[in-house]
């Protein structure tokens, strides 16, 4: 192998081993607080991150969960204290062991396409439920208003009049 061939090979290997600097995100993001909604001491945040392909990553991170359970996470239309609020989207269940859920959202439950801009303009809320079925379905571990919902009188905070989710 000639010196020139070795040099070209080294350049190729160096370029091939470098990680790309491109990201899937645009840089637009919004973070909202999630507060405890029951006797369980669970709280955290949900971060909406705009993706270059038009979708949105919803990253829920909480503290106070443990074990191997998974907890349903819903995006609801309306303010958090409204009873019977429609589920706008079912998000990836939260793993209790990690306290994390990540969902890439392109459309709502009614199949309406949704963008980052639309989500930040919605009056909506996030609720993390104790369980998918049974009595635990109505136990909200944590939640909070997002988008335009953050400007509600409750300001995203949970209260005794926390709305129970609509039964399906």
GROMACS elastic network, one bead per residue, 0.5 to 0.9 nm:
[ bonds ]
;  ai    aj funct       b0    kb
    1     4     6  0.81731   500
    1     5     6  0.61058   500
    1     6     6  0.66642   500
    2     5     6  0.51233   500
    2     6     6  0.62980   500
    2     7     6  0.86588   500
    3     6     6  0.51122   500
    3     7     6  0.61781   500
    3     8     6  0.86695   500
    4     7     6  0.50926   500
    4     8     6  0.62207   500
    4     9     6  0.85484   500
    5     8     6  0.51491   500
    5     9     6  0.60526   500
    5    10     6  0.85810   500
    6     9     6  0.50119   500
    6    10     6  0.61070   500
    6    11     6  0.86340   500
    7    10     6  0.51269   500
    7    11     6  0.62400   500
    7    12     6  0.86105   500
    8    11     6  0.51427   500
    8    12     6  0.61443   500
    8    13     6  0.86390   500
    9    12     6  0.50807   500
    9    13     6  0.61611   500
    9    14     6  0.85681   500
   10    13     6  0.51108   500
   10    14     6  0.60466   500
   10    15     6  0.85741   500
   11    14     6  0.50974   500
   11    15     6  0.61486   500
   11    16     6  0.84872   500
   12    15     6  0.52460   500
   12    16     6  0.60191   500
   12    17     6  0.85892   500
   13    16     6  0.50468   500
   13    17     6  0.60868   500
   13    18     6  0.87263   500
   14    17     6  0.53388   500
   14    18     6  0.64697   500
   15    18     6  0.54172   500
   15    19     6  0.85961   500
   16    19     6  0.80401   500
   18    21     6  0.88441   500
   19    22     6  0.88157   500
   20    23     6  0.81012   500
   22    25     6  0.86944   500
   23    26     6  0.77628   500
   23    51     6  0.87837   500
   23    52     6  0.84955   500
   24    50     6  0.86585   500
   24    51     6  0.55840   500
   24    52     6  0.56600   500
   24    53     6  0.77069   500
   25    28     6  0.75847   500
   25    29     6  0.89857   500
   25    49     6  0.68310   500
   25    50     6  0.57668   500
   25    52     6  0.54934   500
   25    53     6  0.85399   500
   25    56     6  0.88403   500
   25    57     6  0.89233   500
   26    29     6  0.84611   500
   26    49     6  0.79117   500
   26    50     6  0.57920   500
   26    51     6  0.56119   500
   26    52     6  0.55353   500
   27    49     6  0.73452   500
   27    50     6  0.69066   500
   27    51     6  0.81800   500
   28    48     6  0.83419   500
   28    49     6  0.60433   500
   28    50     6  0.54770   500
   28    51     6  0.83295   500
   28   116     6  0.83912   500
   29    47     6  0.68095   500
   29    48     6  0.53510   500
   29    50     6  0.61394   500
   29   116     6  0.83633   500
   30    46     6  0.83168   500
   30    47     6  0.56068   500
   30    48     6  0.52268   500
   30    49     6  0.67586   500
   30   120     6  0.78434   500
   30   147     6  0.85192   500
   31    45     6  0.65919   500
   31    46     6  0.56933   500
   31    48     6  0.63422   500
   31    49     6  0.87290   500
   31   146     6  0.84671   500
   32    44     6  0.86503   500
   32    45     6  0.55191   500
   32    46     6  0.53971   500
   32    47     6  0.64124   500
   32    48     6  0.85201   500
   32   144     6  0.73532   500
   32   145     6  0.74978   500
   32   146     6  0.61619   500
   32   147     6  0.84386   500
   32   150     6  0.81322   500
   32   156     6  0.83727   500
   33    43     6  0.78319   500
   33    44     6  0.60036   500
   33    46     6  0.65601   500
   33    47     6  0.88868   500
   33   143     6  0.79390   500
   33   144     6  0.62589   500
   33   145     6  0.80663   500
   33   146     6  0.84758   500
   33   156     6  0.75058   500
   33   157     6  0.85514   500
   34    37     6  0.88581   500
   34    42     6  0.84740   500
   34    43     6  0.53761   500
   34    45     6  0.50571   500
   34    46     6  0.69681   500
   34    60     6  0.88690   500
   34    61     6  0.89904   500
   34    62     6  0.79746   500
   34   126     6  0.78266   500
   34   127     6  0.83519   500
   34   142     6  0.57416   500
   34   145     6  0.79712   500
   34   156     6  0.78578   500
   34   157     6  0.80030   500
   34   158     6  0.87944   500
   35    41     6  0.87323   500
   35    42     6  0.69441   500
   35    44     6  0.65655   500
   35    45     6  0.82818   500
   35   141     6  0.83341   500
   35   142     6  0.51200   500
   35   143     6  0.55086   500
   35   144     6  0.63275   500
   35   156     6  0.83190   500
   35   157     6  0.66525   500
   35   158     6  0.66554   500
   36    39     6  0.77931   500
   36    40     6  0.68782   500
   36    41     6  0.58560   500
   36    42     6  0.50390   500
   36    43     6  0.51655   500
   36    44     6  0.85406   500
   36   140     6  0.78280   500
   36   141     6  0.58583   500
   36   143     6  0.67162   500
   36   144     6  0.89370   500
   36   157     6  0.89125   500
   36   158     6  0.72884   500
   37    40     6  0.75217   500
   37    41     6  0.83022   500
   37    42     6  0.78089   500
   37    43     6  0.85435   500
   37   127     6  0.87623   500
   37   128     6  0.88873   500
   37   139     6  0.77588   500
   37   140     6  0.51926   500
   37   141     6  0.51909   500
   37   143     6  0.64593   500
   37   158     6  0.61154   500
   37   159     6  0.76500   500
   37   160     6  0.86821   500
   37   162     6  0.76273   500
   38    41     6  0.74517   500
   38    42     6  0.83612   500
   38   139     6  0.67290   500
   38   140     6  0.60760   500
   38   141     6  0.57632   500
   38   142     6  0.74379   500
   39    42     6  0.87841   500
   39   141     6  0.80381   500
   40    64     6  0.75728   500
   40    65     6  0.85745   500
   40   140     6  0.88404   500
   40   141     6  0.61605   500
   40   142     6  0.84880   500
   41    63     6  0.81008   500
   41    64     6  0.56686   500
   41    65     6  0.82723   500
   41   141     6  0.76903   500
   41   142     6  0.84413   500
   42    62     6  0.64964   500
   42    63     6  0.56446   500
   42    65     6  0.65528   500
   42   141     6  0.59000   500
   42   142     6  0.58137   500
   43    61     6  0.83571   500
   43    62     6  0.52862   500
   43    63     6  0.57700   500
   43    64     6  0.69490   500
   43   141     6  0.79116   500
   43   142     6  0.57330   500
   43   143     6  0.78273   500
   44    60     6  0.75082   500
   44    61     6  0.55683   500
   44    63     6  0.61640   500
   44    64     6  0.89648   500
   44    99     6  0.89263   500
   44   142     6  0.78635   500
   44   143     6  0.86735   500
   45    59     6  0.80686   500
   45    60     6  0.58655   500
   45    61     6  0.55222   500
   45    62     6  0.64490   500
   45   143     6  0.88369   500
   45   144     6  0.86717   500
   46    58     6  0.65537   500
   46    59     6  0.54317   500
   46    61     6  0.63914   500
   46    62     6  0.86091   500
   46   126     6  0.80665   500
   46   144     6  0.88162   500
   46   146     6  0.85903   500
   47    57     6  0.77849   500
   47    58     6  0.56613   500
   47    59     6  0.51138   500
   47    60     6  0.65374   500
   47    61     6  0.84375   500
   48    56     6  0.63988   500
   48    57     6  0.56647   500
   48    59     6  0.65577   500
   48    60     6  0.89655   500
   48   116     6  0.72615   500
   48   119     6  0.84082   500
   48   120     6  0.84030   500
   49    55     6  0.87092   500
   49    56     6  0.55389   500
   49    57     6  0.50800   500
   49    58     6  0.65869   500
   49    59     6  0.80533   500
   49   116     6  0.72363   500
   50    53     6  0.85495   500
   50    54     6  0.70071   500
   50    55     6  0.64509   500
   50    57     6  0.65662   500
   50   115     6  0.78272   500
   50   116     6  0.53912   500
   50   117     6  0.82997   500
   51    54     6  0.55875   500
   51    55     6  0.53589   500
   51    56     6  0.55236   500
   51    57     6  0.70300   500
   51   104     6  0.89055   500
   51   116     6  0.81121   500
   52    55     6  0.73047   500
   52    56     6  0.88637   500
   53    56     6  0.86750   500
   54   106     6  0.74906   500
   54   114     6  0.84849   500
   54   115     6  0.60363   500
   54   116     6  0.74606   500
   55   104     6  0.64990   500
   55   105     6  0.56840   500
   55   107     6  0.83819   500
   55   114     6  0.74303   500
   55   115     6  0.57913   500
   55   116     6  0.68416   500
   56   103     6  0.80730   500
   56   104     6  0.55471   500
   56   105     6  0.52394   500
   56   106     6  0.67096   500
   56   114     6  0.82998   500
   56   115     6  0.63956   500
   56   116     6  0.54451   500
   56   119     6  0.86266   500
   57   102     6  0.67622   500
   57   103     6  0.55891   500
   57   105     6  0.62276   500
   57   116     6  0.86058   500
   58    91     6  0.82273   500
   58   101     6  0.79577   500
   58   102     6  0.56438   500
   58   103     6  0.52199   500
   58   104     6  0.63573   500
   58   105     6  0.72659   500
   59   100     6  0.72979   500
   59   101     6  0.58387   500
   59   103     6  0.66079   500
   59   104     6  0.87480   500
   60    73     6  0.87408   500
   60    94     6  0.76493   500
   60    99     6  0.78867   500
   60   100     6  0.55388   500
   60   101     6  0.50241   500
   60   102     6  0.62682   500
   60   103     6  0.86612   500
   61    94     6  0.84369   500
   61    98     6  0.83725   500
   61    99     6  0.55896   500
   61   101     6  0.66763   500
   61   102     6  0.86965   500
   62    65     6  0.73940   500
   62    94     6  0.89202   500
   62    96     6  0.88757   500
   62    98     6  0.84078   500
   62   100     6  0.64855   500
   62   142     6  0.84378   500
   63    66     6  0.87016   500
   63    96     6  0.89471   500
   63    98     6  0.85734   500
   63    99     6  0.59792   500
   63   100     6  0.89438   500
   64    96     6  0.84110   500
   64    99     6  0.76593   500
   65    69     6  0.87312   500
   65    95     6  0.83600   500
   65    97     6  0.66214   500
   65    98     6  0.78771   500
   65    99     6  0.60151   500
   66    69     6  0.75466   500
   66    95     6  0.85394   500
   66    98     6  0.77089   500
   66    99     6  0.76947   500
   67    70     6  0.88489   500
   67    95     6  0.86578   500
   67    96     6  0.58400   500
   67    97     6  0.52296   500
   67    98     6  0.89961   500
   68    95     6  0.71120   500
   68    96     6  0.59685   500
   68    97     6  0.57051   500
   69    94     6  0.84555   500
   69    95     6  0.64152   500
   69    96     6  0.53999   500
   69    97     6  0.74043   500
   69   131     6  0.87203   500
   70    93     6  0.58199   500
   70    94     6  0.53912   500
   70    96     6  0.56225   500
   70    97     6  0.84193   500
   70   130     6  0.82995   500
   70   131     6  0.76115   500
   71    92     6  0.89713   500
   71    93     6  0.52722   500
   71    95     6  0.65947   500
   71    96     6  0.69582   500
   71   128     6  0.64323   500
   71   129     6  0.57046   500
   71   130     6  0.55361   500
   71   131     6  0.55760   500
   71   132     6  0.72338   500
   71   141     6  0.87221   500
   72    90     6  0.77797   500
   72    91     6  0.74068   500
   72    92     6  0.72697   500
   72    94     6  0.63420   500
   72   127     6  0.82465   500
   72   128     6  0.57989   500
   72   129     6  0.53049   500
   72   130     6  0.71299   500
   72   131     6  0.62557   500
   72   132     6  0.59268   500
   72   137     6  0.86252   500
   73    89     6  0.88651   500
   73    90     6  0.63349   500
   73    91     6  0.52958   500
   73    92     6  0.65536   500
   73    93     6  0.54995   500
   73    94     6  0.66023   500
   73   101     6  0.81011   500
   73   126     6  0.70603   500
   73   127     6  0.57601   500
   73   129     6  0.63373   500
   74    87     6  0.63755   500
   74    88     6  0.74777   500
   74    89     6  0.59594   500
   74    91     6  0.55573   500
   74    92     6  0.85268   500
   74    93     6  0.86890   500
   74   125     6  0.82205   500
   74   126     6  0.57070   500
   74   127     6  0.54257   500
   74   128     6  0.65867   500
   74   129     6  0.81262   500
   75    86     6  0.87251   500
   75    87     6  0.59597   500
   75    88     6  0.53780   500
   75    89     6  0.50910   500
   75    90     6  0.63249   500
   75    91     6  0.70116   500
   75   108     6  0.89963   500
   75   124     6  0.69608   500
   75   125     6  0.58098   500
   75   127     6  0.67226   500
   76    79     6  0.80904   500
   76    80     6  0.79529   500
   76    85     6  0.61297   500
   76    86     6  0.56748   500
   76    89     6  0.69659   500
   76    90     6  0.87695   500
   76   123     6  0.88392   500
   76   124     6  0.55411   500
   76   125     6  0.52194   500
   76   126     6  0.61564   500
   76   127     6  0.75322   500
   76   165     6  0.83988   500
   77    80     6  0.85682   500
   77    85     6  0.60590   500
   77    86     6  0.57800   500
   77    87     6  0.65132   500
   77    88     6  0.57579   500
   77   122     6  0.76363   500
   77   123     6  0.62923   500
   77   125     6  0.64906   500
   77   126     6  0.89686   500
   78    81     6  0.83914   500
   78    82     6  0.67323   500
   78    85     6  0.64177   500
   78    86     6  0.80520   500
   78   122     6  0.81521   500
   78   123     6  0.51488   500
   78   125     6  0.66286   500
   78   145     6  0.83275   500
   78   149     6  0.69952   500
   79    82     6  0.56179   500
   79    85     6  0.81302   500
   79   123     6  0.64489   500
   79   124     6  0.57486   500
   79   125     6  0.60341   500
   79   144     6  0.84549   500
   79   145     6  0.61351   500
   79   146     6  0.85696   500
   79   149     6  0.58312   500
   79   150     6  0.83248   500
   79   152     6  0.71657   500
   79   154     6  0.85980   500
   79   156     6  0.80512   500
   79   163     6  0.85915   500
   80    83     6  0.80624   500
   80    85     6  0.82074   500
   80   124     6  0.74414   500
   80   125     6  0.55244   500
   80   126     6  0.76671   500
   80   127     6  0.79783   500
   80   143     6  0.74454   500
   80   144     6  0.62974   500
   80   145     6  0.58581   500
   80   149     6  0.83008   500
   80   154     6  0.85415   500
   80   156     6  0.72510   500
   80   157     6  0.82849   500
   80   158     6  0.72456   500
   80   162     6  0.64185   500
   80   163     6  0.61918   500
   80   164     6  0.88734   500
   81    85     6  0.89254   500
   81   154     6  0.80958   500
   81   158     6  0.72217   500
   81   159     6  0.74814   500
   81   160     6  0.86390   500
   81   161     6  0.58914   500
   81   164     6  0.80625   500
   82    85     6  0.60473   500
   82   161     6  0.82077   500
   82   162     6  0.69873   500
   82   164     6  0.75876   500
   82   165     6  0.85334   500
   83   161     6  0.85697   500
   83   162     6  0.73225   500
   83   165     6  0.61939   500
   83   166     6  0.72242   500
   84   163     6  0.67279   500
   84   164     6  0.60156   500
   84   167     6  0.75604   500
   85    88     6  0.88292   500
   85   163     6  0.75693   500
   85   164     6  0.77567   500
   85   165     6  0.57650   500
   85   166     6  0.57377   500
   86    89     6  0.89538   500
   86   165     6  0.73531   500
   86   166     6  0.61523   500
   87    90     6  0.69616   500
   87   108     6  0.88261   500
   87   109     6  0.72885   500
   87   165     6  0.78767   500
   87   166     6  0.75985   500
   88   108     6  0.55144   500
   88   109     6  0.54322   500
   88   110     6  0.74668   500
   88   124     6  0.84855   500
   89   105     6  0.84321   500
   89   107     6  0.79138   500
   89   108     6  0.51124   500
   89   110     6  0.83355   500
   90    93     6  0.83509   500
   90   108     6  0.84030   500
   90   109     6  0.72684   500
   91    94     6  0.86017   500
   91   101     6  0.78568   500
   91   102     6  0.76930   500
   91   103     6  0.58086   500
   91   104     6  0.85364   500
   91   105     6  0.81573   500
   92   101     6  0.57943   500
   92   102     6  0.61501   500
   92   103     6  0.54988   500
   92   104     6  0.88700   500
   93   100     6  0.84650   500
   93   101     6  0.60514   500
   93   102     6  0.83540   500
   93   103     6  0.89517   500
   93   128     6  0.85209   500
   94    97     6  0.87899   500
   94    98     6  0.80714   500
   94    99     6  0.62644   500
   94   100     6  0.52953   500
   94   102     6  0.80411   500
   94   128     6  0.78274   500
   95    98     6  0.56014   500
   95    99     6  0.55619   500
   95   100     6  0.57369   500
   95   101     6  0.66002   500
   96   100     6  0.73768   500
   97   100     6  0.82166   500
   98   101     6  0.85749   500
  105   108     6  0.76609   500
  105   113     6  0.89463   500
  105   114     6  0.74422   500
  105   115     6  0.80983   500
  106   111     6  0.88714   500
  106   112     6  0.85697   500
  106   113     6  0.58464   500
  106   114     6  0.55165   500
  106   115     6  0.67531   500
  107   110     6  0.77870   500
  107   111     6  0.53947   500
  107   112     6  0.52812   500
  107   115     6  0.79713   500
  108   111     6  0.51653   500
  108   112     6  0.53127   500
  108   113     6  0.64130   500
  108   114     6  0.64982   500
  109   112     6  0.73283   500
  110   113     6  0.88844   500
  111   114     6  0.88235   500
  114   117     6  0.82033   500
  114   118     6  0.60217   500
  114   119     6  0.69002   500
  115   118     6  0.51088   500
  115   119     6  0.62550   500
  115   120     6  0.87160   500
  116   119     6  0.51307   500
  116   120     6  0.62728   500
  116   121     6  0.86670   500
  117   120     6  0.52599   500
  117   121     6  0.62876   500
  117   122     6  0.88020   500
  118   121     6  0.50735   500
  118   122     6  0.62139   500
  118   147     6  0.86847   500
  119   122     6  0.51687   500
  119   123     6  0.83487   500
  119   124     6  0.81192   500
  119   146     6  0.82366   500
  119   147     6  0.61743   500
  119   148     6  0.87342   500
  120   123     6  0.81987   500
  120   124     6  0.88745   500
  120   146     6  0.71627   500
  120   148     6  0.64582   500
  120   149     6  0.89342   500
  121   124     6  0.88651   500
  121   146     6  0.89186   500
  121   147     6  0.53404   500
  121   148     6  0.53636   500
  121   149     6  0.84539   500
  122   146     6  0.76489   500
  122   147     6  0.52871   500
  122   148     6  0.54899   500
  122   149     6  0.68536   500
  123   145     6  0.76172   500
  123   146     6  0.68040   500
  123   147     6  0.58005   500
  123   150     6  0.76716   500
  123   151     6  0.88055   500
  123   152     6  0.87555   500
  124   144     6  0.87037   500
  124   145     6  0.58231   500
  124   146     6  0.54205   500
  124   147     6  0.63368   500
  124   148     6  0.72683   500
  124   149     6  0.53506   500
  124   150     6  0.82626   500
  125   143     6  0.70597   500
  125   144     6  0.54676   500
  125   146     6  0.51664   500
  125   147     6  0.80156   500
  125   149     6  0.69371   500
  125   150     6  0.84849   500
  125   156     6  0.81453   500
  126   142     6  0.82504   500
  126   143     6  0.52405   500
  126   144     6  0.55759   500
  126   145     6  0.64275   500
  126   146     6  0.71554   500
  127   140     6  0.63772   500
  127   141     6  0.75753   500
  127   142     6  0.60201   500
  127   144     6  0.68644   500
  127   145     6  0.89446   500
  127   165     6  0.88074   500
  128   131     6  0.87611   500
  128   139     6  0.85429   500
  128   140     6  0.56964   500
  128   141     6  0.54832   500
  128   142     6  0.53562   500
  128   143     6  0.60919   500
  129   132     6  0.70892   500
  129   136     6  0.71607   500
  129   137     6  0.59427   500
  129   138     6  0.68900   500
  129   139     6  0.57189   500
  129   141     6  0.55525   500
  129   142     6  0.74855   500
  129   143     6  0.88693   500
  130   133     6  0.89621   500
  130   135     6  0.89279   500
  130   136     6  0.51228   500
  130   137     6  0.60725   500
  130   138     6  0.76109   500
  130   139     6  0.55088   500
  130   140     6  0.61687   500
  130   141     6  0.59145   500
  131   134     6  0.73623   500
  131   135     6  0.80481   500
  131   138     6  0.81023   500
  131   139     6  0.77201   500
  132   136     6  0.72085   500
  132   137     6  0.52333   500
  132   138     6  0.88928   500
  133   136     6  0.64668   500
  133   137     6  0.50103   500
  133   138     6  0.85440   500
  134   137     6  0.56440   500
  134   138     6  0.81048   500
  135   138     6  0.60709   500
  135   139     6  0.73380   500
  136   139     6  0.50757   500
  136   140     6  0.82205   500
  137   140     6  0.77531   500
  137   165     6  0.84187   500
  138   164     6  0.59947   500
  138   165     6  0.68074   500
  139   164     6  0.81778   500
  140   143     6  0.70741   500
  140   162     6  0.87275   500
  140   164     6  0.81905   500
  142   158     6  0.84728   500
  143   156     6  0.81681   500
  143   157     6  0.81990   500
  143   158     6  0.72482   500
  144   149     6  0.88329   500
  144   150     6  0.80051   500
  144   155     6  0.85785   500
  144   157     6  0.62137   500
  144   158     6  0.68819   500
  145   148     6  0.81330   500
  145   149     6  0.50984   500
  145   150     6  0.50115   500
  145   151     6  0.83709   500
  145   152     6  0.80369   500
  145   154     6  0.87209   500
  145   155     6  0.73303   500
  145   157     6  0.75728   500
  145   158     6  0.89668   500
  146   149     6  0.51540   500
  146   150     6  0.51829   500
  146   151     6  0.87255   500
  146   156     6  0.73170   500
  147   150     6  0.59398   500
  147   151     6  0.83241   500
  148   151     6  0.58762   500
  148   152     6  0.78760   500
  149   152     6  0.55509   500
  149   155     6  0.77801   500
  149   156     6  0.72425   500
  150   153     6  0.85396   500
  150   154     6  0.81199   500
  150   155     6  0.52631   500
  150   156     6  0.52170   500
  150   157     6  0.88956   500
  151   154     6  0.79115   500
  151   155     6  0.55081   500
  151   156     6  0.75812   500
  152   156     6  0.69111   500
  153   156     6  0.81517   500
  154   157     6  0.53550   500
  154   158     6  0.71740   500
  154   159     6  0.79222   500
  155   158     6  0.86998   500
  158   161     6  0.78885   500
  158   162     6  0.61276   500
  159   162     6  0.55287   500
  160   163     6  0.88601   500
  161   164     6  0.89291   500
  164   167     6  0.87469   500
